[in-house]
Amino acid sequence: MKNVVVTNLKGGVGKTTTAVYLAAVAVAKGYDPVVLIDADRQASSAEWLEESPIDGVEVVEAPSERMLVRAMGRHNGMAIIDTPPGDERLVQSAINSADAVIIPTRAGGVEYPRVAVTLGMIPARTPRGVLIAAARLGTNDLEETIAWWKGENVPVWGVIPERVGIAAGPEARLYRDGLQEYETVLRRALRKR
């Protein structure tokens, strides 16, 4: 049983997109079962997979601490947990049962403070890494962001190109290059265990 938590206290950074791609990658890598636990009251992941199901991915909505803890403990495969922005208690509940924590963020200074708070919530023994989503490849912002996180001793587990859109939602297909990039992220998250 593995619980991979996708979290950042800031909204609009690519948590849902990351969770859906990671669930698709986990199925493709042979994990069975794969459960996507949607802990966000907006239920964006659940809605996405309702519109465009991924064979082999079960969706569980768990918008309360009690439901989340129960869902994270009641599977026997791989669970990807999509957390809500701003709800520190729910995020902490997810992190407390995490085998790895992936923190999507974007390039630029406005992202650092909320990621720093999120990082501070993760126990020292729990593997964690930053994922830079919707990245404009080859830009100074991206290079500075990567350098900054490395300087803070926070691993950058992946850089997802801008063309793999944040919150593309059910109307968009999962892009092959996105699946390849997220496969690398999942591999890094699980290797750190």
C-alpha positions as CSV (number, residue, x, y, z in Angstrom):
1,M,0.0,0.0,0.0
2,K,1.4,3.3,-1.1
3,N,0.0,6.8,-0.5
4,V,1.4,9.6,-2.8
5,V,0.1,13.0,-1.7
6,V,-0.1,15.8,-4.2
7,T,-0.3,19.0,-2.2
8,N,0.4,22.7,-2.0
9,L,-1.5,25.2,0.2
10,K,-1.7,27.5,-2.8
11,G,-4.4,26.9,-5.4
12,G,-4.0,27.0,-9.2
13,V,-0.6,25.3,-9.3
14,G,-1.5,22.0,-11.0
15,K,-2.4,19.6,-8.2
16,T,-5.4,18.1,-10.0
17,T,-3.6,17.8,-13.3
18,T,-0.7,16.2,-11.5
19,A,-3.0,13.8,-9.6
20,V,-4.8,12.6,-12.7
21,Y,-1.6,12.1,-14.7
22,L,0.1,10.2,-11.8
23,A,-2.9,7.9,-11.5
24,A,-2.7,7.2,-15.3
25,V,1.0,6.5,-15.0
26,A,0.5,4.2,-12.0
27,V,-2.0,2.1,-14.0
28,A,0.3,2.0,-17.0
29,K,3.2,0.8,-14.7
30,G,1.1,-2.1,-13.5
31,Y,-0.1,-0.9,-10.1
32,D,-3.3,-2.6,-9.2
33,P,-5.5,-1.2,-7.8
34,V,-5.0,2.5,-8.3
35,V,-7.2,4.8,-6.3
36,L,-7.4,8.6,-6.9
37,I,-8.6,10.1,-3.6
38,D,-10.1,13.5,-4.2
39,A,-10.0,15.4,-0.9
40,D,-10.9,18.8,-2.5
41,R,-14.5,19.9,-1.9
42,Q,-14.6,21.2,-5.5
43,A,-14.0,17.5,-6.6
44,S,-12.1,18.5,-9.7
45,S,-10.3,15.2,-10.0
46,A,-13.5,13.2,-9.5
47,E,-15.3,15.4,-12.1
48,W,-12.4,15.0,-14.5
49,L,-12.4,11.2,-14.3
50,E,-16.2,11.0,-14.4
51,E,-16.1,12.8,-17.8
52,S,-13.0,11.0,-19.1
53,P,-12.5,7.7,-17.1
54,I,-9.1,6.0,-17.0
55,D,-9.4,2.3,-17.0
56,G,-8.0,0.9,-13.8
57,V,-8.4,4.1,-11.7
58,E,-11.0,4.1,-9.0
59,V,-12.1,7.5,-7.7
60,V,-12.9,8.1,-4.0
61,E,-14.2,11.5,-2.9
62,A,-13.0,12.3,0.7
63,P,-13.5,16.0,1.5
64,S,-13.3,15.6,5.2
65,E,-10.4,14.5,7.5
66,R,-12.3,11.4,8.7
67,M,-13.2,10.3,5.1
68,L,-9.6,11.0,3.9
69,V,-7.9,9.1,6.7
70,R,-10.3,6.2,6.1
71,A,-9.8,6.2,2.3
72,M,-6.0,6.3,2.6
73,G,-6.0,3.3,4.9
74,R,-8.5,1.1,3.1
75,H,-6.8,0.3,-0.2
76,N,-4.1,-2.3,-1.0
77,G,-2.4,-0.7,-4.0
78,M,-1.4,2.8,-5.0
79,A,-3.4,5.8,-3.9
80,I,-2.8,9.3,-5.4
81,I,-4.3,12.0,-3.1
82,D,-5.4,15.3,-4.6
83,T,-5.6,17.8,-1.8
84,P,-7.4,21.2,-1.6
85,P,-5.7,24.6,-1.4
86,G,-5.7,26.4,1.9
87,D,-7.1,23.7,4.2
88,E,-4.2,23.1,6.5
89,R,-6.0,20.5,8.6
90,L,-7.0,18.3,5.7
91,V,-3.6,18.7,4.1
92,Q,-1.9,17.7,7.3
93,S,-4.1,14.6,7.6
94,A,-3.0,13.6,4.1
95,I,0.7,14.3,4.8
96,N,0.6,12.3,8.0
97,S,-0.2,9.1,6.1
98,A,1.9,9.9,3.0
99,D,4.7,7.6,1.7
100,A,5.8,10.5,-0.5
101,V,4.7,14.1,-1.0
102,I,4.8,15.9,-4.4
103,I,4.4,19.7,-4.3
104,P,3.4,21.2,-7.6
105,T,4.4,24.8,-8.0
106,R,5.2,27.2,-10.8
107,A,8.3,29.2,-11.6
108,G,8.3,32.7,-10.0
109,G,8.7,34.3,-6.6
110,V,5.1,34.4,-5.7
111,E,5.0,30.6,-5.2
112,Y,7.8,30.2,-2.6
113,P,6.1,31.2,0.6
114,R,3.1,28.8,0.3
115,V,5.5,25.9,-0.8
116,A,7.7,26.7,2.2
117,V,4.7,26.4,4.6
118,T,3.7,23.2,2.9
119,L,7.2,21.8,3.2
120,G,7.2,22.7,6.9
121,M,4.2,20.4,7.4
122,I,6.0,17.3,6.2
123,P,7.7,15.0,8.7
124,A,11.5,14.8,8.1
125,R,11.3,11.1,7.3
126,T,8.8,11.5,4.5
127,P,10.2,11.9,1.0
128,R,9.2,15.1,-0.7
129,G,9.9,16.9,-3.9
130,V,8.9,19.9,-5.9
131,L,7.3,19.6,-9.3
132,I,7.4,22.7,-11.5
133,A,4.2,22.7,-13.5
134,A,3.3,24.7,-16.7
135,A,7.0,25.6,-17.1
136,R,8.1,27.8,-19.9
137,L,11.2,25.9,-20.9
138,G,14.4,27.8,-21.4
139,T,13.3,30.9,-19.4
140,N,15.3,32.7,-16.7
141,D,12.4,32.3,-14.3
142,L,12.5,28.5,-14.7
143,E,16.3,28.3,-14.3
144,E,16.2,30.7,-11.2
145,T,13.4,28.6,-9.7
146,I,15.3,25.3,-10.1
147,A,18.4,26.9,-8.7
148,W,16.5,28.4,-5.7
149,W,14.9,25.0,-4.7
150,K,18.3,23.2,-5.1
151,G,19.8,25.9,-2.9
152,E,17.1,25.2,-0.3
153,N,18.0,21.5,-0.5
154,V,14.5,20.6,-1.9
155,P,14.7,18.1,-4.7
156,V,13.0,19.1,-8.0
157,W,11.4,15.9,-9.1
158,G,10.1,17.2,-12.4
159,V,9.5,20.0,-14.8
160,I,6.3,19.8,-16.7
161,P,6.2,21.8,-19.9
162,E,3.6,24.5,-20.4
163,R,1.9,22.6,-23.2
164,V,0.8,20.0,-20.6
165,G,-1.8,22.5,-19.3
166,I,-2.8,23.1,-15.7
167,A,-6.4,22.1,-15.1
168,A,-6.9,21.1,-18.7
169,G,-9.7,19.0,-17.4
170,P,-11.8,16.3,-18.9
171,E,-12.1,17.9,-22.3
172,A,-8.4,17.5,-22.9
173,R,-6.6,14.3,-23.6
174,L,-3.6,13.2,-21.6
175,Y,-0.5,14.1,-23.6
176,R,2.2,11.5,-24.2
177,D,5.0,13.9,-23.2
178,G,3.0,14.7,-20.0
179,L,2.7,11.0,-19.2
180,Q,6.5,10.6,-19.8
181,E,7.3,13.5,-17.5
182,Y,4.9,12.4,-14.8
183,E,6.3,8.9,-15.0
184,T,9.7,10.3,-14.0
185,V,8.1,12.2,-11.1
186,L,6.4,9.1,-9.8
187,R,9.6,7.0,-10.1
188,R,11.5,9.6,-8.1
189,A,8.8,9.8,-5.4
190,L,8.7,6.1,-5.0
191,R,12.5,5.6,-5.1
192,K,13.0,7.9,-2.2
193,R,11.1,5.6,0.1
